[in-house]
Amino acid sequence: MKDLFKNITRNVLLLCSMLLLAAALTGCGGTKDADQADAQAEVDMDALCKNMLAADTTLPEMVTVTDKDDQAELNFGSFSDFSYDRVAAYFYAYAKEGGSEEIAVVELKDAQDAAALMNTMQDHLKDRRGALESYAPDQLTLIDHAVIKQNGRYVAMIISPKSGLVQQAFVVD
């Protein structure tokens, strides 16, 4: 009877230890994911837009559209044919008088979609280059020095005379 009691006690203790270990591992993983999601969710897209536009004082007057606008999906399509249902938020600023300057930041729902989004932005740059070759060849340099950059779930496209300064203002963490 003593041996039976020892075996039951040992098995209960082993089971409790395994449950505690499983709970600890699950808790750690869940907290890390939640912390990362919260950190990225805290990005103020309006402030980011203002900071990035202010970084290049040579920009012409810019028009800005965002995911909050009535025509958000249509406006998004003017610089990317990426699936809009995979976008959490965005802003897109372009030269009011038709220059080649553009700044866009897209917050994705899933960071793993960044490469696909970046490919559509590259396609946009190729299209802009093709259009500018015929009517504004003096602006091709801006397209040639454009920047597309990823930071987590955020992707930026920068077509600007001072793209390096604008890129430094692309702070999302």
N, CA, C and O of each residue as an XYZ file, in Angstrom:
692
protein
N       0.806     -1.179      0.000
C       0.000      0.000      0.000
C       0.861      1.260      0.000
O       0.542      2.259     -0.645
N       1.989      1.178      0.762
C       2.911      2.306      0.801
C       3.463      2.604     -0.589
O       3.556      3.768     -0.978
N       3.826      1.573     -1.339
C       4.370      1.756     -2.682
C       3.340      2.377     -3.621
O       3.680      3.231     -4.440
N       2.109      1.961     -3.506
C       1.036      2.511     -4.330
C       0.865      4.002     -4.040
O       0.726      4.807     -4.960
N       0.876      4.361     -2.757
C       0.746      5.758     -2.365
C       1.921      6.581     -2.893
O       1.721      7.697     -3.370
N       3.147      6.046     -2.814
C       4.340      6.731     -3.334
C       4.215      6.955     -4.847
O       4.528      8.039     -5.340
N       3.762      5.941     -5.578
C       3.613      6.066     -7.038
C       2.568      7.117     -7.405
O       2.776      7.913     -8.320
N       1.451      7.117     -6.692
C       0.399      8.096     -6.970
C       0.910      9.501     -6.667
O       0.704     10.424     -7.455
N       1.567      9.661     -5.543
C       2.105     10.962     -5.149
C       3.135     11.452     -6.168
O       3.110     12.611     -6.581
N       4.031     10.565     -6.565
C       5.058     10.921     -7.552
C       4.415     11.324     -8.876
O       4.829     12.308     -9.489
N       3.399     10.568     -9.329
C       2.731     10.882    -10.594
C       1.977     12.209    -10.521
O       1.972     12.974    -11.485
N       1.343     12.481     -9.386
C       0.622     13.749     -9.222
C       1.617     14.908     -9.242
O       1.367     15.931     -9.878
N       2.739     14.749     -8.549
C       3.762     15.796     -8.535
C       4.346     16.018     -9.930
O       4.564     17.158    -10.339
N       4.594     14.939    -10.651
C       5.108     15.040    -12.016
C       4.104     15.748    -12.917
O       4.481     16.611    -13.710
N       2.851     15.395    -12.803
C       1.800     16.020    -13.600
C       1.685     17.507    -13.273
O       1.549     18.332    -14.176
N       1.740     17.850    -11.996
C       1.676     19.258    -11.591
C       2.862     20.048    -12.140
O       2.701     21.177    -12.606
N       4.037     19.457    -12.085
C       5.234     20.113    -12.609
C       5.101     20.369    -14.109
O       5.467     21.437    -14.600
N       4.581     19.390    -14.822
C       4.416     19.536    -16.274
C       3.387     20.624    -16.590
O       3.578     21.409    -17.519
N       2.303     20.669    -15.823
C       1.291     21.701    -16.040
C       1.847     23.091    -15.759
O       1.572     24.030    -16.506
N       2.621     23.231    -14.697
C       3.242     24.518    -14.391
C       4.213     24.949    -15.488
O       4.235     26.119    -15.870
N       4.998     24.032    -15.987
C       5.939     24.331    -17.061
C       5.188     24.750    -18.323
O       5.564     25.722    -18.978
N       4.142     24.029    -18.659
C       3.348     24.367    -19.847
C       2.711     25.745    -19.694
O       2.686     26.530    -20.641
N       2.195     26.038    -18.499
C       1.573     27.343    -18.261
C       2.609     28.459    -18.363
O       2.324     29.519    -18.920
N       3.798     28.230    -17.835
C       4.850     29.242    -17.894
C       5.274     29.511    -19.326
O       5.448     30.664    -19.720
N       5.440     28.455    -20.104
C       5.845     28.630    -21.502
C       4.771     29.335    -22.310
O       5.084     30.207    -23.120
N       3.534     28.982    -22.110
C       2.432     29.623    -22.822
C       2.329     31.080    -22.428
O       2.126     31.939    -23.286
N       2.463     31.367    -21.174
C       2.381     32.745    -20.694
C       3.468     33.615    -21.269
O       3.198     34.751    -21.659
N       4.681     33.127    -21.335
C       5.789     33.914    -21.876
C       5.572     34.211    -23.347
O       5.753     35.352    -23.773
N       5.199     33.241    -24.114
C       4.999     33.446    -25.551
C       3.873     34.412    -25.815
O       4.005     35.285    -26.674
N       2.773     34.286    -25.108
C       1.630     35.162    -25.317
C       1.952     36.595    -24.952
O       1.533     37.513    -25.658
N       2.673     36.813    -23.885
C       3.023     38.155    -23.454
C       3.928     38.828    -24.473
O       3.735     40.003    -24.786
N       4.896     38.116    -24.988
C       5.813     38.694    -25.968
C       5.064     39.145    -27.212
O       5.283     40.257    -27.693
N       4.178     38.296    -27.742
C       3.415     38.649    -28.934
C       2.524     39.850    -28.663
O       2.424     40.752    -29.495
N       1.876     39.865    -27.504
C       0.996     40.982    -27.167
C       1.791     42.269    -27.021
O       1.343     43.321    -27.477
N       2.968     42.209    -26.392
C       3.809     43.391    -26.239
C       4.240     43.933    -27.590
O       4.217     45.145    -27.804
N       4.637     43.048    -28.511
C       5.048     43.491    -29.846
C       3.882     44.134    -30.578
O       4.056     45.175    -31.212
N       2.702     43.540    -30.504
C       1.531     44.095    -31.186
C       1.176     45.459    -30.598
O       0.850     46.386    -31.339
N       1.238     45.590    -29.262
C       0.931     46.863    -28.628
C       1.936     47.933    -29.024
O       1.560     49.080    -29.265
N       3.214     47.567    -29.093
C       4.249     48.536    -29.458
C       4.005     49.065    -30.865
O       4.145     50.264    -31.106
N       3.644     48.193    -31.791
C       3.409     48.642    -33.156
C       2.085     49.389    -33.259
O       1.953     50.273    -34.105
N       1.115     49.066    -32.435
C      -0.183     49.717    -32.499
C      -0.121     51.154    -31.998
O      -1.029     51.939    -32.272
N       0.925     51.508    -31.274
C       1.050     52.834    -30.699
C       1.556     53.878    -31.690
O       1.645     55.051    -31.329
N       1.886     53.506    -32.911
C       2.401     54.458    -33.891
C       1.275     55.399    -34.304
O       0.223     54.956    -34.765
N       1.500     56.680    -34.139
C       0.544     57.709    -34.554
C       0.849     58.057    -36.013
O       1.807     58.775    -36.301
N       0.026     57.542    -36.927
C       0.285     57.728    -38.358
C       0.217     59.203    -38.759
O       0.960     59.628    -39.643
N      -0.655     59.989    -38.128
C      -0.735     61.415    -38.453
C       0.566     62.124    -38.080
O       1.090     62.922    -38.856
N       1.078     61.830    -36.898
C       2.338     62.442    -36.463
C       3.502     61.967    -37.332
O       4.381     62.754    -37.684
N       3.503     60.680    -37.676
C       4.549     60.149    -38.541
C       4.535     60.862    -39.895
O       5.585     61.227    -40.423
N       3.359     61.051    -40.439
C       3.218     61.754    -41.722
C       3.788     63.171    -41.620
O       4.583     63.591    -42.461
N       3.377     63.895    -40.593
C       3.861     65.274    -40.415
C       5.380     65.311    -40.274
O       6.039     66.157    -40.879
N       5.936     64.403    -39.481
C       7.389     64.371    -39.278
C       8.142     64.060    -40.563
O       9.171     64.670    -40.854
N       7.623     63.108    -41.329
C       8.312     62.730    -42.561
C       8.221     63.846    -43.602
O       9.195     64.106    -44.309
N       7.081     64.500    -43.706
C       6.950     65.614    -44.656
C       7.813     66.808    -44.233
O       8.382     67.499    -45.078
N       7.904     67.038    -42.940
C       8.702     68.159    -42.438
C      10.202     67.918    -42.587
O      10.984     68.868    -42.588
N      10.601     66.679    -42.711
C      12.030     66.354    -42.810
C      12.662     66.902    -44.084
O      13.858     67.192    -44.098
N      11.883     67.049    -45.154
C      12.400     67.609    -46.405
C      11.719     68.945    -46.656
O      10.587     69.000    -47.137
N      12.416     70.010    -46.327
C      11.848     71.353    -46.470
C      11.776     71.804    -47.926
O      11.221     72.866    -48.207
N      12.321     71.026    -48.853
C      12.273     71.398    -50.274
C      11.040     70.830    -50.988
O      10.836     71.100    -52.171
N      10.228     70.057    -50.289
C       9.045     69.472    -50.914
C       8.070     70.567    -51.354
O       7.910     71.575    -50.666
N       7.425     70.366    -52.498
C       6.373     71.310    -52.899
C       5.137     71.098    -52.018
O       5.160     70.260    -51.116
N       4.072     71.841    -52.268
C       2.840     71.623    -51.518
C       2.353     70.204    -51.798
O       2.262     69.778    -52.950
N       2.041     69.482    -50.720
C       1.666     68.074    -50.832
C       0.204     67.884    -50.435
O      -0.310     68.573    -49.554
N      -0.453     66.940    -51.101
C      -1.803     66.513    -50.758
C      -1.656     65.162    -50.059
O      -0.934     64.289    -50.540
N      -2.334     64.989    -48.936
C      -2.230     63.742    -48.183
C      -3.592     63.055    -48.110
O      -4.606     63.673    -47.787
N      -3.584     61.768    -48.415
C      -4.777     60.932    -48.258
C      -4.419     59.814    -47.293
O      -3.258     59.419    -47.183
N      -5.445     59.300    -46.584
C      -5.189     58.268    -45.576
C      -6.289     57.212    -45.613
O      -7.268     57.313    -46.353
N      -6.083     56.211    -44.791
C      -7.068     55.149    -44.654
C      -8.359     55.643    -44.007
O      -9.358     54.923    -44.011
N      -8.359     56.838    -43.460
C      -9.553     57.389    -42.823
C     -10.461     58.120    -43.813
O     -11.582     58.482    -43.456
N     -10.010     58.341    -45.029
C     -10.781     59.070    -46.032
C     -11.912     58.221    -46.604
O     -11.874     56.992    -46.540
N     -12.915     58.888    -47.162
C     -14.049     58.184    -47.771
C     -13.611     57.265    -48.908
O     -14.144     56.165    -49.051
N     -12.665     57.694    -49.701
C     -12.193     56.925    -50.848
C     -10.865     56.229    -50.538
O      -9.998     56.134    -51.407
N     -10.704     55.748    -49.317
C      -9.427     55.198    -48.858
C      -8.897     54.085    -49.760
O      -7.727     54.110    -50.141
N      -9.721     53.128    -50.101
C      -9.247     52.001    -50.919
C      -8.881     52.462    -52.324
O      -7.874     52.018    -52.876
N      -9.677     53.338    -52.903
C      -9.386     53.869    -54.239
C      -8.081     54.665    -54.224
O      -7.246     54.505    -55.114
N      -7.907     55.512    -53.225
C      -6.683     56.310    -53.109
C      -5.455     55.428    -52.925
O      -4.394     55.704    -53.486
N      -5.602     54.368    -52.139
C      -4.492     53.433    -51.932
C      -4.055     52.832    -53.279
O      -2.865     52.643    -53.530
N      -5.020     52.544    -54.120
C      -4.735     51.956    -55.424
C      -3.948     52.864    -56.353
O      -3.452     52.399    -57.379
N      -3.820     54.137    -56.028
C      -3.055     55.042    -56.889
C      -1.544     54.842    -56.756
O      -0.787     55.319    -57.602
N      -1.095     54.149    -55.713
C       0.341     53.873    -55.598
C       0.659     52.396    -55.369
O       1.830     52.017    -55.331
N      -0.381     51.549    -55.214
C      -0.122     50.130    -54.999
C      -1.349     49.313    -55.394
O      -2.485     49.715    -55.144
N      -1.103     48.167    -56.013
C      -2.220     47.265    -56.295
C      -2.232     46.086    -55.316
O      -2.821     45.040    -55.589
N      -1.578     46.278    -54.187
C      -1.575     45.300    -53.105
C      -2.993     45.167    -52.557
O      -3.755     46.134    -52.566
N      -3.345     43.992    -52.088
C      -4.689     43.722    -51.574
C      -4.983     44.605    -50.358
O      -4.337     44.478    -49.318
N      -5.955     45.492    -50.499
C      -6.253     46.476    -49.457
C      -6.760     45.834    -48.163
O      -6.613     46.420    -47.091
N      -7.342     44.665    -48.245
C      -7.839     44.017    -47.026
C      -6.707     43.523    -46.129
O      -6.965     43.067    -45.016
N      -5.468     43.604    -46.587
C      -4.309     43.213    -45.774
C      -3.601     44.431    -45.168
O      -2.531     44.309    -44.573
N      -4.223     45.610    -45.333
C      -3.657     46.872    -44.848
C      -4.390     47.300    -43.577
O      -5.620     47.313    -43.530
N      -3.618     47.647    -42.552
C      -4.207     48.138    -41.299
C      -4.428     49.653    -41.355
O      -5.456     50.149    -40.895
N      -3.464     50.382    -41.918
C      -3.537     51.846    -42.012
C      -2.513     52.313    -43.042
O      -1.582     51.584    -43.385
N      -2.702     53.548    -43.532
C      -1.711     54.118    -44.446
C      -1.897     55.621    -44.548
O      -2.950     56.163    -44.211
N      -0.847     56.281    -45.024
C      -0.978     57.642    -45.537
C      -0.168     57.713    -46.817
O       0.816     56.995    -46.993
N      -0.600     58.587    -47.701
C       0.053     58.775    -48.993
C       0.014     60.261    -49.307
O      -1.060     60.851    -49.431
N       1.190     60.863    -49.435
C       1.301     62.280    -49.760
C       1.940     62.401    -51.134
O       2.930     61.733    -51.433
N       1.364     63.261    -51.965
C       1.886     63.455    -53.324
C       1.867     64.937    -53.662
O       1.102     65.706    -53.080
N       2.718     65.335    -54.612
C       2.835     66.736    -54.997
C       1.531     67.239    -55.604
O       1.002     66.642    -56.541
N       1.022     68.333    -55.068
C      -0.263     68.884    -55.494
C      -0.250     69.289    -56.968
O      -1.244     69.107    -57.671
N       0.847     69.825    -57.423
C       0.941     70.326    -58.799
C       1.486     69.286    -59.775
O       1.890     69.633    -60.885
N       1.502     68.029    -59.377
C       1.874     66.966    -60.304
C       3.349     66.626    -60.392
O       3.762     65.941    -61.328
N       4.149     67.082    -59.453
C       5.561     66.704    -59.447
C       5.711     65.228    -59.087
O       4.728     64.539    -58.818
N       6.923     64.768    -59.087
C       7.152     63.342    -58.833
C       7.302     63.002    -57.351
O       7.429     61.828    -57.006
N       7.291     63.996    -56.474
C       7.480     63.751    -55.044
C       6.284     62.992    -54.459
O       5.127     63.349    -54.684
N       6.597     61.942    -53.707
C       5.581     61.133    -53.043
C       6.188     60.535    -51.780
O       7.363     60.168    -51.752
N       5.376     60.445    -50.748
C       5.772     59.749    -49.521
C       4.570     58.929    -49.063
O       3.468     59.457    -48.910
N       4.791     57.646    -48.847
C       3.718     56.769    -48.382
C       4.254     55.867    -47.287
O       5.398     55.415    -47.341
N       3.422     55.612    -46.299
C       3.721     54.611    -45.276
C       2.480     53.747    -45.134
O       1.363     54.247    -45.002
N       2.700     52.442    -45.162
C       1.614     51.478    -45.025
C       1.891     50.612    -43.806
O       2.975     50.048    -43.658
N       0.888     50.519    -42.935
C       0.957     49.587    -41.814
C       0.205     48.331    -42.252
O      -0.984     48.385    -42.568
N       0.898     47.227    -42.268
C       0.298     45.957    -42.669
C      -0.312     45.243    -41.473
O       0.118     45.445    -40.338
N      -1.295     44.422    -41.724
C      -1.853     43.577    -40.669
C      -0.876     42.478    -40.295
O      -0.868     42.008    -39.158
N      -0.045     42.064    -41.260
C       0.922     40.986    -41.046
C       2.249     41.376    -41.700
O       2.297     41.631    -42.903
N       3.307     41.422    -40.922
C       4.624     41.805    -41.431
C       5.105     40.890    -42.551
O       5.933     41.295    -43.366
N       4.599     39.670    -42.601
C       5.031     38.741    -43.649
C       4.561     39.175    -45.037
O       5.029     38.632    -46.038
N       3.649     40.137    -45.115
C       3.180     40.657    -46.401
C       4.070     41.770    -46.952
O       3.822     42.270    -48.049
N       5.094     42.159    -46.209
C       5.907     43.309    -46.599
C       6.567     43.137    -47.968
O       6.566     44.076    -48.764
N       7.117     41.990    -48.255
C       7.797     41.792    -49.545
C       6.831     41.969    -50.711
O       7.179     42.576    -51.723
N       5.631     41.444    -50.570
C       4.634     41.580    -51.640
C       4.245     43.046    -51.830
O       4.121     43.513    -52.962
N       4.053     43.768    -50.731
C       3.736     45.194    -50.823
C       4.889     45.963    -51.464
O       4.671     46.814    -52.327
N       6.105     45.663    -51.044
C       7.274     46.359    -51.591
C       7.403     46.121    -53.101
O       7.817     47.014    -53.840
N       7.054     44.936    -53.545
C       7.081     44.660    -54.989
C       6.097     45.547    -55.741
O       6.409     46.027    -56.831
N       4.910     45.772    -55.171
C       3.943     46.645    -55.850
C       4.431     48.091    -55.864
O       4.155     48.835    -56.805
N       5.150     48.481    -54.830
C       5.706     49.838    -54.804
C       6.814     49.980    -55.847
O       6.932     51.023    -56.489
N       7.622     48.937    -56.016
C       8.636     48.947    -57.074
C       7.975     49.087    -58.447
O       8.468     49.814    -59.310
N       6.860     48.386    -58.639
C       6.114     48.501    -59.894
C       5.618     49.932    -60.092
O       5.644     50.458    -61.204
N       5.164     50.558    -59.001
C       4.709     51.955    -59.065
C       5.858     52.868    -59.511
O       5.663     53.761    -60.336
N       7.043     52.639    -58.965
C       8.204     53.456    -59.355
C       8.524     53.273    -60.836
O       8.851     54.243    -61.521
N       8.436     52.051    -61.333
C       8.679     51.800    -62.760
C       7.655     52.538    -63.618
O       8.003     53.130    -64.640
N       6.388     52.501    -63.196
C       5.344     53.217    -63.928
C       5.588     54.720    -63.919
O       5.449     55.385    -64.945
N       5.954     55.252    -62.753
C       6.244     56.698    -62.644
C       7.427     57.067    -63.531
O       7.414     58.106    -64.192
N       8.448     56.216    -63.542
C       9.624     56.476    -64.382
C       9.214     56.525    -65.857
O       9.626     57.420    -66.595
N       8.405     55.560    -66.270
C       7.947     55.526    -67.659
C       7.162     56.766    -68.036
O       7.341     57.300    -69.131
N       6.301     57.229    -67.156
C       5.514     58.433    -67.427
C       6.397     59.681    -67.460
O       6.222     60.542    -68.323
N       7.336     59.780    -66.533
C       8.190     60.968    -66.461
C       9.163     61.068    -67.630
O       9.554     62.170    -68.013
N       9.555     59.940    -68.198
C      10.486     59.969    -69.327
C       9.944     60.818    -70.470
O      10.707     61.492    -71.161
N       8.635     60.786    -70.669
C       8.058     61.513    -71.790
C       7.718     62.971    -71.485
O       7.818     63.813    -72.378
N       7.319     63.295    -70.251
C       6.899     64.678    -70.006
C       7.726     65.442    -68.974
O       7.605     66.665    -68.903
N       8.546     64.791    -68.185
C       9.370     65.494    -67.187
C      10.675     64.750    -66.933
O      10.928     64.316    -65.809
N      11.511     64.596    -67.967
C      12.745     63.825    -67.778
C      13.680     64.409    -66.717
O      14.543     63.702    -66.196
N      13.515     65.686    -66.395
C      14.360     66.304    -65.367
C      14.061     65.757    -63.968
O      14.858     65.949    -63.049
N      12.929     65.084    -63.799
C      12.564     64.549    -62.493
C      12.898     63.068    -62.325
O      12.593     62.476    -61.290
N      13.516     62.476    -63.328
C      13.857     61.051    -63.250
C      14.829     60.740    -62.115
O      14.810     59.643    -61.558
N      15.667     61.698    -61.780
C      16.636     61.494    -60.702
C      15.934     61.161    -59.382
O      16.406     60.324    -58.613
N      14.803     61.824    -59.132
C      14.057     61.536    -57.897
C      13.581     60.085    -57.875
O      13.655     59.419    -56.842
N      13.099     59.602    -59.002
C      12.637     58.219    -59.083
C      13.810     57.263    -58.908
O      13.703     56.249    -58.218
N      14.923     57.596    -59.537
C      16.107     56.734    -59.453
C      16.655     56.648    -58.031
O      17.290     55.655    -57.676
N      16.419     57.671    -57.213
C      16.916     57.686    -55.833
C      15.807     57.434    -54.811
O      15.982     57.701    -53.622
N      14.690     56.930    -55.267
C      13.582     56.628    -54.364
C      13.984     55.526    -53.387
O      14.855     54.705    -53.674
N      13.338     55.528    -52.245
C      13.638     54.567    -51.174
C      12.362     53.804    -50.831
O      11.294     54.393    -50.662
N      12.491     52.504    -50.733
C      11.415     51.673    -50.192
C      12.032     50.905    -49.037
O      13.012     50.179    -49.207
N      11.442     51.077    -47.851
C      12.050     50.530    -46.638
C      10.990     49.897    -45.756
O       9.868     50.394    -45.657
N      11.356     48.797    -45.117
C      10.473     48.100    -44.187
C      10.999     48.226    -42.767
O      12.206     48.188    -42.527
N      10.067     48.376    -41.829
C      10.375     48.313    -40.412
C       9.208     47.585    -39.748
O       8.175     48.192    -39.469
N       9.369     46.295    -39.498
C       8.300     45.493    -38.918
C       7.109     45.405    -39.852
O       7.238     44.974    -40.998
N       5.941     45.818    -39.356
C       4.720     45.783    -40.168
C       4.553     47.033    -41.017
O       3.533     47.186    -41.688
N       5.535     47.931    -41.003
C       5.442     49.204    -41.712
C       6.379     49.214    -42.919
O       7.522     48.761    -42.852
N       5.854     49.747    -44.024
C       6.656     49.897    -45.237
C       6.511     51.339    -45.709
O       5.403     51.873    -45.770
N       7.635     51.960    -46.040
C       7.630     53.342    -46.528
C       8.158     53.396    -47.950
O       9.082     52.669    -48.314
N       7.557     54.268    -48.745
C       8.059     54.594    -50.080
C       8.316     56.103    -50.072
O       7.433     56.894    -49.740
N       9.525     56.479    -50.440
C       9.916     57.879    -50.363
C      10.504     58.314    -51.704
O      11.534     57.803    -52.144
N       9.834     59.260    -52.335
C      10.340     59.898    -53.557
C      10.471     61.371    -53.197
O       9.482     62.103    -53.170
N      11.685     61.793    -52.925
C      11.909     63.121    -52.366
C      13.331     63.575    -52.668
O      14.241     62.747    -52.721
N      13.539     64.878    -52.869
C      14.909     65.369    -53.091
C      15.839     65.040    -51.917
O      17.037     64.829    -52.109
N      15.292     65.000    -50.728
C      16.094     64.696    -49.531
C      15.568     63.413    -48.897
O      15.189     63.387    -47.726
N      15.554     62.356    -49.695
C      14.981     61.088    -49.242
C      15.699     60.527    -48.017
O      15.087     59.836    -47.204
N      16.979     60.816    -47.882
C      17.719     60.344    -46.706
C      17.186     60.944    -45.420
O      17.057     60.243    -44.416
N      16.874     62.239    -45.436
C      16.316     62.889    -44.250
C      14.916     62.366    -43.943
O      14.562     62.159    -42.783
N      14.128     62.155    -44.988
C      12.776     61.636    -44.796
C      12.849     60.214    -44.255
O      12.055     59.825    -43.398
N      13.802     59.447    -44.757
C      13.988     58.065    -44.284
C      14.350     58.060    -42.796
O      13.892     57.191    -42.055
N      15.156     59.006    -42.357
C      15.511     59.075    -40.934
C      14.289     59.386    -40.065
O      14.246     59.005    -38.895
N      13.305     60.073    -40.630
C      12.086     60.413    -39.888
C      11.084     59.244    -39.858
O      10.064     59.309    -39.172
N      11.385     58.190    -40.601
C      10.526     57.012    -40.630
C      10.829     56.170    -39.390
O      11.535     55.165    -39.461
N      10.285     56.598    -38.265
C      10.530     55.967    -36.963
C       9.212     55.389    -36.473
O       8.269     56.123    -36.177
N       9.159     54.053    -36.390
C       7.923     53.389    -35.978
C       8.099     52.471    -34.787
O       7.175     51.737    -34.437
N       9.254     52.493    -34.159
C       9.433     51.622    -32.991
C       9.856     52.395    -31.786
O      10.050     51.816    -30.718
